[in-house]
Amino acid sequence: GPTLDGFANFGYPKLAAKYGVKLLDLDTEPHEVVHVFDETDFRPHPVRMSRLMLDPNSFLISAAIMKPHELVIATLSLKNIIFGAPLKVDWGSDKQATHGGGIRGINYNLCALAQRMHPHLAVIDGYEGMEGQGPTKGSPVNHRVCVAGTDWLAADRVAVALMGIDFAKIGYLNYCAEAGLGETNLKKIEIVGPSIKEHAKTYELPGNIEEMLIWK
């Protein structure tokens, strides 16, 4: 349903009033047309995306939950930002098109769009994570961890390790690493707080994991 109805259902207007925050429905704000790839026809497709999120002067904070995904294995701080930007007034034309028509397309589009739009502050909530058939049909994981950082790719890399997932299997994050969009070498990432090994769990992943590796 409408974004502002969702805010109202969960009491966000009271928080906004308390802290002087303005709540926006990006579907009603100015947009810009960008093009995304679709693997089914190998053609660029126009999609409308939030101009505010594409603005290089915007400071984007991603508040994500640790969870698996049936197309890209894991969804963390970057994916929340990328798929929060397309207009959702007409479901089939913008957000769905950004998914790229399949596993190859979504991995490619996430990396391509990350070069224009990514979190400046990543906050990944693993207090209660999700495992299994994510992103909507999984089961809760009592993990009690959180990752925050200003290098979103480093934060996603640490979250992947905390979930017990082989980083080499996640296409879009490996593409972003190859494109130099952040640090993924755990030996070079400064972790303030307990070590990963003290709190890592092995999350159950979707049953189609082998299919998702087709991006390789």
Secondary structure, 3 states (H helix, E strand, C coil): CCHHHHHHHCCHHHHHHHHCCCCCCHHHCCEEEEEEEECCCCEEEEEEEEHHHHCCCCCCEEEEECEEECCCEEECHHHHHHCCCECCCCCCCCHHHHCCCCHHHHHHHHHHHHCCCCCCEEEEEEEEEEEEECCCEEEEEEEEEEEEECCHHHHHHHHHHHCCCCHHHCHHHHHHHHCCCCCCCCCCCCCCCCCHHHHCCCCCCCCCHHHHHHHC
